[in-house]
Amino acid sequence: MSVWWRRSANDVDTLSWLTASLVTAWVPLLIVALGSGAVLVGGQGAGAPLYQWAAVLLATLSTLAIHIAARPRRRRFGTPVAVLVSVLASSAVLLSGWGIGRASQNGDDSLIPELWWAPVAVSLVVMSLSPFVPGRVFLPAGAMVAGASVLAAAFATEPLAAVSPGAEIVIAASSPLFALIGGTFLTQSLIEQVQGWRSGLIESIAAPPAREKAVSIIDRATHGALTGEALPFLRAIGDGAPVDDATRKHASELAARLRTALIDRDGSGWLSGIIARRPVHVTDPQRLAERVSLDQRAAIIALIDGVFSDPAAGVYAARLELAPGDDETVGVALTLDLTLPEGRRTSALAPYYLSAKSVVRDISWTNGRSVVVRFGVDGEQ
């Protein structure tokens, strides 16, 4: 299944949040200007203007909901917000179409379908929504708005003396449909290019010419206990050495020594590397660290190293907790103890937060005396 169907462009590309948030900040003002100009200057729905003003309000609220929900410190842009946005946008275009139909019945038949403001406004809503939700949410939401635009166009153009009413409906409702198609292809293309770029980086790393033998790996991990002590002991037993109580005791001691060395080595992986360099306390009772994928490990390490290396961040200690999440994910909670006040704390940590957001899911933070960053990562299968 395509990554676009499961993840949004904002999930896989950090910079998409910056560009998209700048756009969504201006879209509400553009919709207000578009609707107000159509009513005050264009005379659309002049016979029943309250419908148009109510439609302008609903369309503006839908884009404001997108902008607020997509702010980086909030949790992932969820399906309920997308449903709310599509309902508000659909209600706006339906209300505008119904009002124009009422105005036409009162003798105001001056509407030019291709200049009708409402479908253009809701198409801006659809395009603004596209970077923040996966395809499985965007397609139904956009289709809902496009369908409402067709119905609204039927309300608005039916009373008009058009030579071809069907053509008038298609022209009036085409903008949301084009926005749905354009948003789908643009976000899907962006996600595929980012995923391809990451895959290309991984594939470009040269593999070692030959794999190291398992005995050498274990021997290095156990500091020579395998070949220096265990193997000679086993060879002696194989050659017929007597097995008495002293031999059994020595075998038990060797087994305990090897087990301890292997467990210590296993625990000194990528997380232990963090502990060795930084004052980070790790809690991983179920040993979930090894399930975290390589790019997500890099994001976590970069987040921790970044905040500790940056004097402006003011981080002096951290706690990293791993626990089972939903859908084969690993839940991660990173608590950072800082010396900075809240305002400077937010500006100092924002770049590291956005970098981690590009490869992890459902990330959010709580900004109190200690900053708590919570997110989930996909476990390697």
C-alpha positions as CSV (number, residue, x, y, z in Angstrom):
1,M,0.0,0.0,0.0
2,S,1.3,3.5,-0.9
3,V,2.9,5.5,1.9
4,W,0.7,8.4,0.9
5,W,-2.4,6.4,1.8
6,R,-1.1,5.9,5.4
7,R,1.0,9.1,6.1
8,S,0.6,12.7,5.2
9,A,3.2,14.9,3.4
10,N,3.7,16.8,6.7
11,D,4.7,13.5,8.4
12,V,7.5,12.7,6.0
13,D,8.8,16.1,5.1
14,T,9.6,18.7,7.8
15,L,9.8,21.6,5.4
16,S,6.3,20.9,4.1
17,W,5.0,22.1,7.5
18,L,6.7,25.5,7.1
19,T,5.5,26.1,3.5
20,A,2.0,24.8,4.2
21,S,1.6,26.7,7.4
22,L,2.5,30.0,5.7
23,V,-0.2,29.2,3.1
24,T,-2.9,28.3,5.6
25,A,-2.2,31.5,7.5
26,W,-3.2,33.6,4.5
27,V,-6.1,31.5,3.1
28,P,-8.7,32.7,5.7
29,L,-8.0,36.3,4.7
30,L,-8.2,35.4,1.0
31,I,-11.5,33.7,1.5
32,V,-12.9,36.7,3.4
33,A,-11.7,39.1,0.6
34,L,-13.1,36.8,-2.1
35,G,-16.5,36.4,-0.6
36,S,-16.8,40.0,0.5
37,G,-15.8,41.2,-3.0
38,A,-18.3,38.9,-4.7
39,V,-21.2,40.2,-2.5
40,L,-20.3,43.8,-2.3
41,V,-18.8,44.4,-5.7
42,G,-19.9,41.5,-7.8
43,G,-23.5,41.5,-6.6
44,Q,-23.6,37.7,-6.1
45,G,-26.7,36.8,-4.0
46,A,-27.6,40.5,-3.6
47,G,-31.3,39.5,-3.1
48,A,-30.4,37.3,-0.1
49,P,-27.0,38.5,1.2
50,L,-27.2,36.9,4.6
51,Y,-26.7,33.5,3.1
52,Q,-23.4,34.6,1.5
53,W,-22.1,36.2,4.7
54,A,-22.9,33.1,6.6
55,A,-21.1,31.0,3.9
56,V,-18.1,33.3,4.1
57,L,-18.0,32.8,7.9
58,L,-18.1,29.0,7.6
59,A,-15.5,28.8,4.9
60,T,-13.2,31.0,6.9
61,L,-13.7,28.9,10.0
62,S,-12.8,25.7,8.1
63,T,-9.4,27.1,7.1
64,L,-8.8,28.5,10.6
65,A,-9.4,25.0,11.9
66,I,-6.7,23.7,9.5
67,H,-4.2,26.3,10.6
68,I,-4.7,25.8,14.3
69,A,-4.7,22.0,14.1
70,A,-1.6,21.9,12.0
71,R,0.6,24.0,14.4
72,P,3.8,22.0,15.1
73,R,3.3,21.8,18.9
74,R,-0.1,20.0,18.5
75,R,-0.5,16.3,18.1
76,R,-0.9,14.8,14.6
77,F,-3.6,16.3,12.5
78,G,-6.4,13.8,13.2
79,T,-9.4,12.5,11.3
80,P,-11.9,14.4,13.5
81,V,-10.4,17.7,12.4
82,A,-10.5,16.7,8.8
83,V,-14.2,15.8,9.1
84,L,-14.9,19.1,10.8
85,V,-13.1,21.0,8.0
86,S,-15.0,19.1,5.3
87,V,-18.4,19.6,7.0
88,L,-17.8,23.4,7.4
89,A,-16.6,23.8,3.8
90,S,-19.5,21.7,2.4
91,S,-22.0,23.7,4.5
92,A,-20.5,27.0,3.2
93,V,-20.8,26.1,-0.5
94,L,-24.3,24.6,0.0
95,L,-25.5,27.7,1.9
96,S,-24.1,30.0,-0.8
97,G,-25.7,28.0,-3.6
98,W,-29.0,28.0,-1.8
99,G,-28.8,31.7,-1.2
100,I,-28.1,32.5,-4.8
101,G,-31.0,30.3,-5.8
102,R,-33.3,32.2,-3.5
103,A,-31.9,35.5,-4.9
104,S,-32.5,34.3,-8.4
105,Q,-36.1,33.5,-7.6
106,N,-36.5,37.2,-6.5
107,G,-35.3,38.4,-9.9
108,D,-31.5,38.5,-9.3
109,D,-30.2,36.3,-12.1
110,S,-26.8,38.0,-12.6
111,L,-24.7,35.1,-11.4
112,I,-21.9,34.0,-13.8
113,P,-21.1,30.4,-12.9
114,E,-17.4,30.5,-13.6
115,L,-17.1,33.7,-11.3
116,W,-19.0,32.2,-8.4
117,W,-16.9,32.7,-5.3
118,A,-18.0,29.8,-3.1
119,P,-16.5,26.9,-5.1
120,V,-13.2,28.7,-5.5
121,A,-13.2,29.3,-1.7
122,V,-13.8,25.7,-0.8
123,S,-11.2,24.5,-3.3
124,L,-8.7,26.6,-1.4
125,V,-9.9,24.7,1.8
126,V,-9.3,21.3,0.1
127,M,-5.8,22.3,-1.1
128,S,-4.9,23.6,2.3
129,L,-6.0,20.3,3.9
130,S,-4.0,18.1,1.5
131,P,-0.5,18.3,3.2
132,F,-1.7,17.5,6.7
133,V,-3.8,14.3,6.3
134,P,-3.0,10.9,4.7
135,G,-4.8,9.8,1.5
136,R,-7.3,7.6,3.3
137,V,-8.6,10.7,5.0
138,F,-8.0,13.3,2.3
139,L,-9.9,11.5,-0.5
140,P,-13.3,11.1,1.4
141,A,-13.0,14.6,2.8
142,G,-12.3,16.2,-0.5
143,A,-14.9,14.1,-2.3
144,M,-17.5,15.3,0.3
145,V,-16.7,19.0,-0.5
146,A,-16.7,18.3,-4.3
147,G,-20.1,16.5,-4.1
148,A,-21.5,19.4,-2.0
149,S,-20.3,21.8,-4.6
150,V,-22.1,20.0,-7.4
151,L,-25.3,20.0,-5.3
152,A,-24.9,23.7,-4.5
153,A,-24.3,24.5,-8.2
154,A,-27.6,22.8,-9.0
155,F,-29.3,25.0,-6.4
156,A,-27.6,28.2,-7.8
157,T,-28.0,27.5,-11.6
158,E,-31.4,25.8,-11.8
159,P,-33.4,29.0,-11.7
160,L,-31.2,30.6,-14.3
161,A,-32.3,30.7,-17.9
162,A,-29.2,28.7,-19.2
163,V,-29.0,27.1,-22.6
164,S,-27.2,24.1,-21.0
165,P,-27.9,23.8,-17.2
166,G,-25.7,20.7,-17.0
167,A,-22.7,22.6,-18.4
168,E,-23.4,25.5,-16.0
169,I,-23.3,23.0,-13.0
170,V,-20.0,21.5,-14.2
171,I,-18.4,24.9,-14.7
172,A,-19.5,26.1,-11.3
173,A,-18.4,23.0,-9.4
174,S,-15.2,22.3,-11.2
175,S,-12.8,24.1,-8.8
176,P,-13.2,21.7,-5.8
177,L,-12.8,18.7,-8.1
178,F,-9.6,20.1,-9.6
179,A,-8.3,20.9,-6.0
180,L,-9.0,17.3,-5.0
181,I,-7.1,15.9,-8.0
182,G,-4.3,18.4,-7.6
183,G,-3.9,17.9,-3.9
184,T,-3.8,14.1,-4.4
185,F,-1.1,14.1,-7.0
186,L,1.0,16.8,-5.5
187,T,1.2,15.2,-2.0
188,Q,1.6,11.7,-3.4
189,S,4.5,12.9,-5.6
190,L,6.2,14.7,-2.7
191,I,6.0,11.7,-0.4
192,E,7.3,9.3,-3.1
193,Q,10.2,11.7,-3.8
194,V,11.2,12.0,-0.1
195,Q,10.9,8.2,0.4
196,G,12.9,7.6,-2.7
197,W,15.6,10.0,-1.6
198,R,15.8,8.3,1.8
199,S,16.0,4.8,0.1
200,G,18.7,6.1,-2.2
201,L,20.8,7.3,0.7
202,I,20.5,3.9,2.5
203,E,21.3,2.0,-0.7
204,S,24.3,4.2,-1.4
205,I,26.1,3.1,1.8
206,A,28.6,0.5,0.8
207,A,28.3,-2.9,2.5
208,P,31.4,-4.5,4.0
209,P,33.1,-6.9,1.6
210,A,32.6,-9.9,3.8
211,R,30.6,-10.6,6.9
212,E,32.4,-11.3,10.1
213,K,32.2,-14.8,11.5
214,A,29.8,-15.3,14.4
215,V,32.5,-16.7,16.7
216,S,34.6,-13.5,16.2
217,I,31.6,-11.3,16.9
218,I,30.7,-13.2,20.1
219,D,34.4,-13.3,21.2
220,R,34.7,-9.5,20.7
221,A,31.4,-9.0,22.7
222,T,32.6,-11.2,25.6
223,H,36.1,-9.8,25.7
224,G,37.7,-13.1,24.6
225,A,35.8,-15.3,27.1
226,L,34.5,-17.6,24.3
227,T,37.8,-18.6,22.5
228,G,40.0,-18.0,25.6
229,E,38.0,-20.1,28.1
230,A,34.8,-21.6,26.9
231,L,36.1,-23.3,23.7
232,P,39.2,-24.9,25.3
233,F,36.9,-26.2,28.1
234,L,34.5,-27.7,25.6
235,R,37.3,-29.3,23.6
236,A,38.7,-30.9,26.8
237,I,35.3,-32.3,27.6
238,G,35.0,-33.6,24.0
239,D,38.4,-35.2,24.3
240,G,37.3,-37.3,27.3
241,A,38.2,-35.2,30.3
242,P,36.5,-36.4,33.5
243,V,33.3,-34.6,34.4
244,D,33.1,-34.2,38.2
245,D,31.6,-31.6,40.6
246,A,34.5,-29.2,40.0
247,T,34.0,-29.4,36.2
248,R,30.3,-28.8,36.5
249,K,31.0,-25.8,38.8
250,H,33.5,-24.4,36.3
251,A,31.0,-24.9,33.5
252,S,28.3,-23.0,35.4
253,E,30.8,-20.1,36.1
254,L,31.7,-19.9,32.4
255,A,28.1,-19.9,31.3
256,A,27.2,-17.2,33.8
257,R,30.2,-15.1,32.6
258,L,29.3,-15.5,28.9
259,R,25.6,-14.7,29.6
260,T,26.5,-11.6,31.6
261,A,29.0,-10.4,29.0
262,L,26.4,-10.9,26.2
263,I,23.6,-9.1,28.1
264,D,25.9,-6.2,28.9
265,R,26.9,-6.0,25.3
266,D,23.4,-6.2,24.0
267,G,22.4,-3.4,26.4
268,S,25.3,-1.2,25.2
269,G,23.7,-0.6,21.8
270,W,22.6,2.7,20.3
271,L,20.8,3.7,23.6
272,S,23.9,2.9,25.7
273,G,25.9,5.1,23.4
274,I,23.6,8.0,24.3
275,I,23.9,7.2,28.0
276,A,27.7,7.2,27.7
277,R,27.8,10.7,26.2
278,R,24.9,12.4,27.9
279,P,23.2,12.6,31.3
280,V,20.2,10.6,30.0
281,H,18.4,8.0,32.1
282,V,16.8,5.3,29.9
283,T,13.8,3.1,31.0
284,D,13.3,0.2,28.6
285,P,12.1,-2.8,30.7
286,Q,10.8,-4.7,27.7
287,R,13.9,-4.1,25.6
288,L,12.1,-2.3,22.8
289,A,15.0,-0.2,21.6
290,E,16.1,-2.8,19.0
291,R,12.7,-2.6,17.3
292,V,13.2,1.1,16.4
293,S,14.1,1.6,12.7
294,L,17.4,3.1,11.7
295,D,16.1,6.5,10.5
296,Q,14.0,6.8,13.7
297,R,17.0,6.0,15.9
298,A,18.9,8.7,14.0
299,A,16.0,11.1,14.8
300,I,16.0,10.3,18.5
301,I,19.8,10.5,18.8
302,A,19.8,13.8,16.8
303,L,17.1,15.2,19.1
304,I,19.0,14.3,22.3
305,D,22.4,15.3,21.0
306,G,21.0,18.5,19.5
307,V,19.4,19.8,22.6
308,F,22.4,18.9,24.8
309,S,25.0,20.4,22.3
310,D,23.1,23.6,21.9
311,P,23.9,26.0,24.8
312,A,20.8,28.0,24.0
313,A,18.5,25.1,24.8
314,G,19.6,25.0,28.4
315,V,19.1,21.2,28.8
316,Y,21.0,19.6,31.8
317,A,19.3,16.2,32.1
318,A,16.9,13.9,30.3
319,R,14.8,10.8,30.8
320,L,14.0,8.5,27.9
321,E,11.2,5.9,28.4
322,L,10.1,3.2,25.9
323,A,6.8,1.3,26.1
324,P,4.6,-0.8,23.8
325,G,2.3,1.3,21.7
326,D,-0.7,0.6,19.4
327,D,-0.4,-1.1,16.0
328,E,3.1,-2.6,16.6
329,T,4.6,0.8,17.5
330,V,7.0,1.8,20.2
331,G,5.8,4.6,22.5
332,V,8.6,7.0,23.4
333,A,8.5,9.7,26.1
334,L,11.5,12.1,26.4
335,T,11.5,14.4,29.4
336,L,14.0,17.3,29.2
337,D,14.9,19.3,32.2
338,L,15.8,22.9,31.2
339,T,16.9,26.1,32.8
340,L,15.3,28.4,30.3
341,P,12.0,30.3,30.7
342,E,9.0,29.0,28.7
343,G,9.2,31.5,25.7
344,R,12.9,30.9,25.0
345,R,12.4,27.2,25.7
346,T,10.0,26.9,22.8
347,S,12.1,28.8,20.3
348,A,15.3,26.8,21.2
349,L,13.7,23.4,20.9
350,A,11.5,23.9,17.8
351,P,14.1,23.0,15.2
352,Y,14.9,19.7,16.9
353,Y,11.2,19.0,17.3
354,L,10.5,19.5,13.6
355,S,13.4,17.3,12.6
356,A,12.1,14.4,14.7
357,K,8.6,15.0,13.4
358,S,9.6,14.1,9.9
359,V,10.3,10.4,10.7
360,V,8.1,9.6,13.8
361,R,4.4,9.5,14.2
362,D,1.9,11.3,16.5
363,I,4.5,13.7,18.1
364,S,3.5,16.3,20.7
365,W,5.1,18.1,23.6
366,T,4.0,19.4,27.0
367,N,5.8,22.6,28.0
368,G,5.9,22.8,31.8
369,R,8.8,23.0,34.2
370,S,10.2,20.1,32.2
371,V,9.5,19.7,28.5
372,V,8.0,16.2,27.7
373,V,8.1,15.1,24.1
374,R,5.9,12.1,23.3
375,F,5.8,10.2,20.0
376,G,5.5,6.7,18.5
377,V,7.9,5.0,16.2
378,D,7.2,2.0,13.9
379,G,8.8,-1.2,15.1
380,E,10.9,-3.2,12.7
381,Q,9.4,-6.4,11.6
